[in-house]
């Protein structure tokens, strides 16, 4: 039986909607306090190498990305051309990689828990998905 915030999770009589709401509020407060401690500038500095890694890998494959001074600090779009929406579907279905499509652009938004291995995995999945789409189109 686990206990969080004074609640015994193994005993259903102690888990009321009010107590559950209080526990969720405590978690939300802790997350908000953590974001304030980190600061937007620190988050942007942490994500910068990942954004740069995406840009570098995208350009190596011939995709268009914004110039470094025109990029957002927390996400990047790369122009992959036609078939972007189907690429997004294949990336999720086959590789469990989550990105989104904006027209002909693939939108990549790394999280603080991602690292360069995540970026490498993303581009390995893109390469595989693009190659398999070419074979399927024949």
URZI-V52192 format. One record per helix or strand of 2 or more residues. SS is the DSSP state (H for helix, E for strand). FROM is the first residue (numbers start at 1). LEN is the number of residues. If there is no record, write none. Layout:
BEGIN
ss=[SS SS]
from=[FROM FROM]
len=[LEN LEN]
END
This chain:
BEGIN
ss=[E E H H H E H E H E E H]
from=[3 7 12 17 40 64 68 76 84 100 105 116]
len=[2 2 3 22 21 2 3 4 12 3 4 22]
END
